[in-house]
Amino acid sequence: MRLVKAFNTIWYQHLATRGRTDIPVDERHAIFVAGDDQAAKQIISNLIEQIGFAPVDTGSLREGGKSQQPNAPIYNKIFTGREAKAAVAASQRARTA
């Protein structure tokens, strides 16, 4: 079985209205992706890009999945791809400090 956690932190109306294939990926609304299967994450990341969003890898299901839970710093926040990557990196640094 292949399992990827994605689309958990985006409001359904933003999913319907914020996809933009006409701008660079790092400027698009971010959708977070977590999983242990790199190939499966790549498939989902490609889908996310095709529908006009920026896929941002949060890591494994265990650690990256936790970062997508309610009350986590990135949960239910609006980020561009660039901003989301910076937020994920800061969160990972804070966990290891």
N, CA, C and O atoms as CSV, one atom per row, in Angstrom:
chain,resi,resn,atom,element,x,y,z
A,1,MET,N,N,0.843,-1.172,0.000
A,1,MET,CA,C,0.000,0.000,0.000
A,1,MET,C,C,0.892,1.241,0.000
A,1,MET,O,O,1.919,1.281,0.678
A,2,ARG,N,N,0.492,2.236,-0.759
A,2,ARG,CA,C,1.202,3.514,-0.825
A,2,ARG,C,C,0.319,4.570,-0.176
A,2,ARG,O,O,-0.863,4.691,-0.497
A,3,LEU,N,N,0.905,5.325,0.733
A,3,LEU,CA,C,0.126,6.297,1.486
A,3,LEU,C,C,0.861,7.635,1.523
A,3,LEU,O,O,2.049,7.698,1.841
A,4,VAL,N,N,0.141,8.687,1.196
A,4,VAL,CA,C,0.668,10.049,1.247
A,4,VAL,C,C,-0.381,10.922,1.924
A,4,VAL,O,O,-1.572,10.829,1.625
A,5,LYS,N,N,0.074,11.764,2.833
A,5,LYS,CA,C,-0.830,12.717,3.472
A,5,LYS,C,C,-0.695,14.049,2.741
A,5,LYS,O,O,0.392,14.624,2.679
A,6,ALA,N,N,-1.795,14.530,2.192
A,6,ALA,CA,C,-1.810,15.807,1.472
A,6,ALA,C,C,-3.240,16.347,1.493
A,6,ALA,O,O,-4.180,15.612,1.795
A,7,PHE,N,N,-3.397,17.600,1.179
A,7,PHE,CA,C,-4.701,18.268,1.104
A,7,PHE,C,C,-5.371,18.401,2.474
A,7,PHE,O,O,-6.555,18.734,2.537
A,8,ASN,N,N,-4.654,18.152,3.565
A,8,ASN,CA,C,-5.237,18.225,4.898
A,8,ASN,C,C,-5.290,19.641,5.448
A,8,ASN,O,O,-6.087,19.931,6.340
A,9,THR,N,N,-4.447,20.524,4.924
A,9,THR,CA,C,-4.341,21.856,5.521
A,9,THR,C,C,-4.893,22.949,4.616
A,9,THR,O,O,-4.620,24.128,4.840
A,10,ILE,N,N,-5.654,22.584,3.611
A,10,ILE,CA,C,-6.223,23.587,2.711
A,10,ILE,C,C,-7.749,23.545,2.804
A,10,ILE,O,O,-8.359,22.479,2.725
A,11,TRP,N,N,-8.339,24.699,2.969
A,11,TRP,CA,C,-9.791,24.820,3.031
A,11,TRP,C,C,-10.364,24.473,1.664
A,11,TRP,O,O,-9.792,24.852,0.642
A,12,TYR,N,N,-11.462,23.774,1.631
A,12,TYR,CA,C,-12.020,23.289,0.369
A,12,TYR,C,C,-12.306,24.421,-0.616
A,12,TYR,O,O,-12.155,24.232,-1.823
A,13,GLN,N,N,-12.714,25.588,-0.129
A,13,GLN,CA,C,-12.986,26.689,-1.057
A,13,GLN,C,C,-11.701,27.240,-1.663
A,13,GLN,O,O,-11.693,27.687,-2.810
A,14,HIS,N,N,-10.611,27.208,-0.893
A,14,HIS,CA,C,-9.325,27.622,-1.466
A,14,HIS,C,C,-8.874,26.615,-2.519
A,14,HIS,O,O,-8.285,26.994,-3.531
A,15,LEU,N,N,-9.142,25.359,-2.288
A,15,LEU,CA,C,-8.810,24.334,-3.282
A,15,LEU,C,C,-9.555,24.605,-4.589
A,15,LEU,O,O,-9.020,24.384,-5.675
A,16,ALA,N,N,-10.776,25.077,-4.472
A,16,ALA,CA,C,-11.584,25.352,-5.663
A,16,ALA,C,C,-11.220,26.669,-6.353
A,16,ALA,O,O,-11.471,26.826,-7.548
A,17,THR,N,N,-10.632,27.618,-5.613
A,17,THR,CA,C,-10.465,28.960,-6.183
A,17,THR,C,C,-9.030,29.472,-6.291
A,17,THR,O,O,-8.794,30.450,-7.000
A,18,ARG,N,N,-8.083,28.862,-5.628
A,18,ARG,CA,C,-6.736,29.442,-5.572
A,18,ARG,C,C,-5.700,28.766,-6.456
A,18,ARG,O,O,-4.541,29.179,-6.455
A,19,GLY,N,N,-6.070,27.763,-7.193
A,19,GLY,CA,C,-5.120,27.135,-8.106
A,19,GLY,C,C,-4.729,28.095,-9.216
A,19,GLY,O,O,-5.594,28.708,-9.842
A,20,ARG,N,N,-3.410,28.230,-9.469
A,20,ARG,CA,C,-2.915,29.172,-10.489
A,20,ARG,C,C,-1.785,28.506,-11.257
A,20,ARG,O,O,-0.662,28.422,-10.760
A,21,THR,N,N,-2.066,28.044,-12.438
A,21,THR,CA,C,-1.009,27.459,-13.264
A,21,THR,C,C,-0.244,28.522,-14.046
A,21,THR,O,O,0.740,28.211,-14.717
A,22,ASP,N,N,-0.690,29.769,-13.965
A,22,ASP,CA,C,-0.076,30.855,-14.738
A,22,ASP,C,C,1.048,31.581,-14.001
A,22,ASP,O,O,1.620,32.527,-14.541
A,23,ILE,N,N,1.373,31.159,-12.784
A,23,ILE,CA,C,2.455,31.798,-12.029
A,23,ILE,C,C,3.472,30.741,-11.607
A,23,ILE,O,O,3.160,29.550,-11.597
A,24,PRO,N,N,4.694,31.171,-11.256
A,24,PRO,CA,C,5.710,30.199,-10.829
A,24,PRO,C,C,5.248,29.394,-9.613
A,24,PRO,O,O,4.503,29.895,-8.770
A,25,VAL,N,N,5.692,28.166,-9.536
A,25,VAL,CA,C,5.257,27.257,-8.471
A,25,VAL,C,C,5.510,27.854,-7.087
A,25,VAL,O,O,4.639,27.759,-6.222
A,26,ASP,N,N,6.661,28.461,-6.852
A,26,ASP,CA,C,6.966,29.003,-5.521
A,26,ASP,C,C,6.076,30.175,-5.124
A,26,ASP,O,O,6.069,30.566,-3.957
A,27,GLU,N,N,5.327,30.743,-6.064
A,27,GLU,CA,C,4.409,31.843,-5.762
A,27,GLU,C,C,2.968,31.361,-5.569
A,27,GLU,O,O,2.094,32.146,-5.202
A,28,ARG,N,N,2.727,30.098,-5.811
A,28,ARG,CA,C,1.374,29.538,-5.688
A,28,ARG,C,C,1.043,29.210,-4.233
A,28,ARG,O,O,1.931,29.114,-3.385
A,29,HIS,N,N,-0.233,29.043,-3.966
A,29,HIS,CA,C,-0.720,28.602,-2.661
A,29,HIS,C,C,-0.129,27.215,-2.377
A,29,HIS,O,O,-0.169,26.332,-3.234
A,30,ALA,N,N,0.410,27.036,-1.187
A,30,ALA,CA,C,1.078,25.777,-0.830
A,30,ALA,C,C,0.094,24.709,-0.371
A,30,ALA,O,O,-0.901,24.995,0.296
A,31,ILE,N,N,0.398,23.474,-0.745
A,31,ILE,CA,C,-0.272,22.291,-0.208
A,31,ILE,C,C,0.830,21.375,0.314
A,31,ILE,O,O,1.763,21.034,-0.413
A,32,PHE,N,N,0.715,20.982,1.577
A,32,PHE,CA,C,1.743,20.175,2.221
A,32,PHE,C,C,1.562,18.694,1.912
A,32,PHE,O,O,0.445,18.199,1.759
A,33,VAL,N,N,2.698,18.002,1.827
A,33,VAL,CA,C,2.742,16.584,1.465
A,33,VAL,C,C,3.656,15.875,2.457
A,33,VAL,O,O,4.757,16.352,2.735
A,34,ALA,N,N,3.210,14.739,2.993
A,34,ALA,CA,C,4.052,13.925,3.876
A,34,ALA,C,C,3.904,12.465,3.481
A,34,ALA,O,O,2.835,12.031,3.051
A,35,GLY,N,N,4.984,11.714,3.631
A,35,GLY,CA,C,4.914,10.288,3.331
A,35,GLY,C,C,6.272,9.638,3.391
A,35,GLY,O,O,7.301,10.314,3.401
A,36,ASP,N,N,6.268,8.320,3.432
A,36,ASP,CA,C,7.502,7.543,3.490
A,36,ASP,C,C,7.905,6.996,2.130
A,36,ASP,O,O,9.029,6.525,1.960
A,37,ASP,N,N,7.012,7.053,1.173
A,37,ASP,CA,C,7.254,6.523,-0.173
A,37,ASP,C,C,7.539,7.705,-1.107
A,37,ASP,O,O,6.622,8.426,-1.501
A,38,GLN,N,N,8.811,7.897,-1.457
A,38,GLN,CA,C,9.204,9.048,-2.277
A,38,GLN,C,C,8.505,9.063,-3.636
A,38,GLN,O,O,8.101,10.122,-4.116
A,39,ALA,N,N,8.364,7.896,-4.250
A,39,ALA,CA,C,7.708,7.840,-5.564
A,39,ALA,C,C,6.243,8.256,-5.453
A,39,ALA,O,O,5.736,8.977,-6.313
A,40,ALA,N,N,5.569,7.810,-4.411
A,40,ALA,CA,C,4.165,8.184,-4.213
A,40,ALA,C,C,4.044,9.680,-3.935
A,40,ALA,O,O,3.125,10.332,-4.431
A,41,LYS,N,N,4.973,10.229,-3.138
A,41,LYS,CA,C,4.949,11.675,-2.882
A,41,LYS,C,C,5.166,12.457,-4.173
A,41,LYS,O,O,4.568,13.515,-4.366
A,42,GLN,N,N,6.011,11.945,-5.051
A,42,GLN,CA,C,6.255,12.635,-6.320
A,42,GLN,C,C,5.003,12.638,-7.193
A,42,GLN,O,O,4.704,13.637,-7.847
A,43,ILE,N,N,4.275,11.529,-7.207
A,43,ILE,CA,C,3.023,11.458,-7.973
A,43,ILE,C,C,2.039,12.513,-7.465
A,43,ILE,O,O,1.441,13.240,-8.257
A,44,ILE,N,N,1.874,12.593,-6.150
A,44,ILE,CA,C,0.945,13.561,-5.563
A,44,ILE,C,C,1.445,14.987,-5.782
A,44,ILE,O,O,0.652,15.889,-6.054
A,45,SER,N,N,2.753,15.193,-5.666
A,45,SER,CA,C,3.313,16.527,-5.907
A,45,SER,C,C,3.065,16.974,-7.341
A,45,SER,O,O,2.747,18.138,-7.583
A,46,ASN,N,N,3.209,16.064,-8.283
A,46,ASN,CA,C,2.919,16.392,-9.687
A,46,ASN,C,C,1.455,16.782,-9.861
A,46,ASN,O,O,1.148,17.749,-10.558
A,47,LEU,N,N,0.555,16.035,-9.233
A,47,LEU,CA,C,-0.876,16.357,-9.293
A,47,LEU,C,C,-1.130,17.750,-8.712
A,47,LEU,O,O,-1.864,18.546,-9.297
A,48,ILE,N,N,-0.526,18.037,-7.572
A,48,ILE,CA,C,-0.704,19.338,-6.928
A,48,ILE,C,C,-0.255,20.463,-7.860
A,48,ILE,O,O,-0.938,21.479,-7.984
A,49,GLU,N,N,0.883,20.282,-8.508
A,49,GLU,CA,C,1.354,21.299,-9.464
A,49,GLU,C,C,0.404,21.430,-10.647
A,49,GLU,O,O,0.127,22.542,-11.096
A,50,GLN,N,N,-0.097,20.309,-11.155
A,50,GLN,CA,C,-0.990,20.335,-12.320
A,50,GLN,C,C,-2.274,21.102,-12.042
A,50,GLN,O,O,-2.836,21.711,-12.952
A,51,ILE,N,N,-2.748,21.084,-10.799
A,51,ILE,CA,C,-3.989,21.799,-10.478
A,51,ILE,C,C,-3.715,23.224,-9.981
A,51,ILE,O,O,-4.631,23.923,-9.549
A,52,GLY,N,N,-2.438,23.650,-10.047
A,52,GLY,CA,C,-2.120,25.048,-9.810
A,52,GLY,C,C,-1.642,25.429,-8.429
A,52,GLY,O,O,-1.732,26.594,-8.040
A,53,PHE,N,N,-1.134,24.461,-7.679
A,53,PHE,CA,C,-0.651,24.738,-6.330
A,53,PHE,C,C,0.828,24.385,-6.215
A,53,PHE,O,O,1.421,23.844,-7.149
A,54,ALA,N,N,1.416,24.694,-5.064
A,54,ALA,CA,C,2.830,24.409,-4.803
A,54,ALA,C,C,2.934,23.268,-3.795
A,54,ALA,O,O,2.560,23.445,-2.636
A,55,PRO,N,N,3.430,22.112,-4.205
A,55,PRO,CA,C,3.624,21.033,-3.237
A,55,PRO,C,C,4.818,21.341,-2.342
A,55,PRO,O,O,5.867,21.768,-2.823
A,56,VAL,N,N,4.655,21.124,-1.042
A,56,VAL,CA,C,5.742,21.357,-0.089
A,56,VAL,C,C,5.867,20.120,0.791
A,56,VAL,O,O,4.936,19.757,1.509
A,57,ASP,N,N,7.018,19.487,0.726
A,57,ASP,CA,C,7.283,18.238,1.444
A,57,ASP,C,C,7.578,18.528,2.908
A,57,ASP,O,O,8.500,19.279,3.227
A,58,THR,N,N,6.791,17.929,3.798
A,58,THR,CA,C,7.021,18.084,5.233
A,58,THR,C,C,7.762,16.894,5.826
A,58,THR,O,O,8.023,16.868,7.029
A,59,GLY,N,N,8.106,15.910,5.001
A,59,GLY,CA,C,8.894,14.779,5.485
A,59,GLY,C,C,8.097,13.493,5.566
A,59,GLY,O,O,7.189,13.247,4.773
A,60,SER,N,N,8.460,12.681,6.545
A,60,SER,CA,C,7.855,11.355,6.717
A,60,SER,C,C,6.413,11.468,7.204
A,60,SER,O,O,5.971,12.535,7.629
A,61,LEU,N,N,5.693,10.359,7.136
A,61,LEU,CA,C,4.332,10.354,7.682
A,61,LEU,C,C,4.357,10.644,9.175
A,61,LEU,O,O,3.511,11.382,9.680
A,62,ARG,N,N,5.314,10.072,9.875
A,62,ARG,CA,C,5.376,10.240,11.326
A,62,ARG,C,C,5.644,11.700,11.706
A,62,ARG,O,O,4.863,12.301,12.443
A,63,GLU,N,N,6.724,12.260,11.215
A,63,GLU,CA,C,7.092,13.628,11.591
A,63,GLU,C,C,6.380,14.680,10.739
A,63,GLU,O,O,5.813,15.635,11.270
A,64,GLY,N,N,6.411,14.501,9.437
A,64,GLY,CA,C,5.767,15.462,8.546
A,64,GLY,C,C,4.261,15.472,8.694
A,64,GLY,O,O,3.619,16.516,8.577
A,65,GLY,N,N,3.699,14.292,8.953
A,65,GLY,CA,C,2.264,14.203,9.176
A,65,GLY,C,C,1.836,14.957,10.419
A,65,GLY,O,O,0.784,15.596,10.438
A,66,LYS,N,N,2.662,14.879,11.469
A,66,LYS,CA,C,2.360,15.620,12.704
A,66,LYS,C,C,2.327,17.121,12.451
A,66,LYS,O,O,1.524,17.841,13.045
A,67,SER,N,N,3.197,17.585,11.574
A,67,SER,CA,C,3.256,19.028,11.319
A,67,SER,C,C,2.021,19.536,10.586
A,67,SER,O,O,1.807,20.745,10.494
A,68,GLN,N,N,1.209,18.623,10.065
A,68,GLN,CA,C,-0.019,19.011,9.366
A,68,GLN,C,C,-1.257,18.897,10.262
A,68,GLN,O,O,-2.380,19.086,9.796
A,69,GLN,N,N,-1.055,18.591,11.532
A,69,GLN,CA,C,-2.173,18.416,12.457
A,69,GLN,C,C,-2.642,19.766,13.020
A,69,GLN,O,O,-1.889,20.739,13.010
A,70,PRO,N,N,-3.893,19.820,13.511
A,70,PRO,CA,C,-4.371,21.049,14.153
A,70,PRO,C,C,-3.404,21.505,15.251
A,70,PRO,O,O,-2.809,20.690,15.956
A,71,ASN,N,N,-3.266,22.803,15.373
A,71,ASN,CA,C,-2.398,23.479,16.342
A,71,ASN,C,C,-0.916,23.438,15.987
A,71,ASN,O,O,-0.104,24.014,16.710
A,72,ALA,N,N,-0.546,22.785,14.914
A,72,ALA,CA,C,0.840,22.840,14.447
A,72,ALA,C,C,1.059,24.200,13.776
A,72,ALA,O,O,0.105,24.806,13.288
A,73,PRO,N,N,2.306,24.683,13.746
A,73,PRO,CA,C,2.569,26.027,13.199
A,73,PRO,C,C,2.110,26.241,11.753
A,73,PRO,O,O,1.783,27.368,11.381
A,74,ILE,N,N,2.079,25.200,10.942
A,74,ILE,CA,C,1.683,25.390,9.540
A,74,ILE,C,C,0.223,25.054,9.285
A,74,ILE,O,O,-0.278,25.281,8.184
A,75,TYR,N,N,-0.470,24.513,10.289
A,75,TYR,CA,C,-1.845,24.069,10.070
A,75,TYR,C,C,-2.766,25.250,9.788
A,75,TYR,O,O,-2.761,26.249,10.508
A,76,ASN,N,N,-3.555,25.115,8.726
A,76,ASN,CA,C,-4.595,26.086,8.380
A,76,ASN,C,C,-4.049,27.501,8.171
A,76,ASN,O,O,-4.734,28.486,8.446
A,77,LYS,N,N,-2.822,27.588,7.688
A,77,LYS,CA,C,-2.216,28.875,7.369
A,77,LYS,C,C,-2.109,28.999,5.852
A,77,LYS,O,O,-1.970,28.001,5.144
A,78,ILE,N,N,-2.174,30.222,5.369
A,78,ILE,CA,C,-2.023,30.468,3.936
A,78,ILE,C,C,-0.571,30.863,3.677
A,78,ILE,O,O,-0.089,31.876,4.182
A,79,PHE,N,N,0.113,30.046,2.883
A,79,PHE,CA,C,1.503,30.280,2.514
A,79,PHE,C,C,1.649,30.157,1.008
A,79,PHE,O,O,0.917,29.408,0.360
A,80,THR,N,N,2.602,30.900,0.457
A,80,THR,CA,C,3.056,30.579,-0.898
A,80,THR,C,C,4.005,29.389,-0.758
A,80,THR,O,O,4.402,29.034,0.352
A,81,GLY,N,N,4.360,28.788,-1.864
A,81,GLY,CA,C,5.316,27.692,-1.815
A,81,GLY,C,C,6.610,28.112,-1.145
A,81,GLY,O,O,7.145,27.377,-0.315
A,82,ARG,N,N,7.117,29.280,-1.494
A,82,ARG,CA,C,8.370,29.791,-0.913
A,82,ARG,C,C,8.233,29.977,0.595
A,82,ARG,O,O,9.102,29.555,1.358
A,83,GLU,N,N,7.143,30.610,1.024
A,83,GLU,CA,C,6.918,30.840,2.454
A,83,GLU,C,C,6.759,29.524,3.207
A,83,GLU,O,O,7.262,29.374,4.320
A,84,ALA,N,N,6.064,28.579,2.600
A,84,ALA,CA,C,5.827,27.288,3.244
A,84,ALA,C,C,7.127,26.523,3.444
A,84,ALA,O,O,7.340,25.922,4.497
A,85,LYS,N,N,7.995,26.542,2.443
A,85,LYS,CA,C,9.288,25.855,2.582
A,85,LYS,C,C,10.093,26.464,3.723
A,85,LYS,O,O,10.732,25.737,4.483
A,86,ALA,N,N,10.070,27.780,3.851
A,86,ALA,CA,C,10.780,28.448,4.945
A,86,ALA,C,C,10.161,28.082,6.294
A,86,ALA,O,O,10.888,27.850,7.260
A,87,ALA,N,N,8.840,28.028,6.373
A,87,ALA,CA,C,8.160,27.677,7.623
A,87,ALA,C,C,8.461,26.238,8.027
A,87,ALA,O,O,8.684,25.958,9.205
A,88,VAL,N,N,8.468,25.325,7.060
A,88,VAL,CA,C,8.783,23.918,7.345
A,88,VAL,C,C,10.223,23.804,7.833
A,88,VAL,O,O,10.490,23.098,8.806
A,89,ALA,N,N,11.145,24.484,7.176
A,89,ALA,CA,C,12.555,24.440,7.586
A,89,ALA,C,C,12.725,24.991,9.002
A,89,ALA,O,O,13.469,24.418,9.799
A,90,ALA,N,N,12.050,26.092,9.325
A,90,ALA,CA,C,12.137,26.674,10.667
A,90,ALA,C,C,11.563,25.722,11.708
A,90,ALA,O,O,12.122,25.576,12.795
A,91,SER,N,N,10.460,25.081,11.381
A,91,SER,CA,C,9.837,24.121,12.290
A,91,SER,C,C,10.754,22.924,12.539
A,91,SER,O,O,10.872,22.453,13.670
A,92,GLN,N,N,11.398,22.438,11.487
A,92,GLN,CA,C,12.318,21.307,11.630
A,92,GLN,C,C,13.537,21.703,12.458
A,92,GLN,O,O,14.013,20.911,13.272
A,93,ARG,N,N,14.048,22.921,12.261
A,93,ARG,CA,C,15.185,23.393,13.069
A,93,ARG,C,C,14.793,23.492,14.543
A,93,ARG,O,O,15.576,23.128,15.420
A,94,ALA,N,N,13.590,23.981,14.815
A,94,ALA,CA,C,13.125,24.130,16.192
A,94,ALA,C,C,12.984,22.772,16.879
A,94,ALA,O,O,13.267,22.642,18.070
A,95,ARG,N,N,12.547,21.764,16.125
A,95,ARG,CA,C,12.394,20.419,16.701
A,95,ARG,C,C,13.734,19.797,17.062
A,95,ARG,O,O,13.823,19.036,18.024
A,96,THR,N,N,14.769,20.110,16.307
A,96,THR,CA,C,16.072,19.487,16.542
A,96,THR,C,C,16.960,20.318,17.464
A,96,THR,O,O,18.053,19.885,17.828
A,97,ALA,N,N,16.498,21.505,17.840
A,97,ALA,CA,C,17.323,22.377,18.704
A,97,ALA,C,C,17.222,21.970,20.155
A,97,ALA,O,O,17.847,22.590,21.015
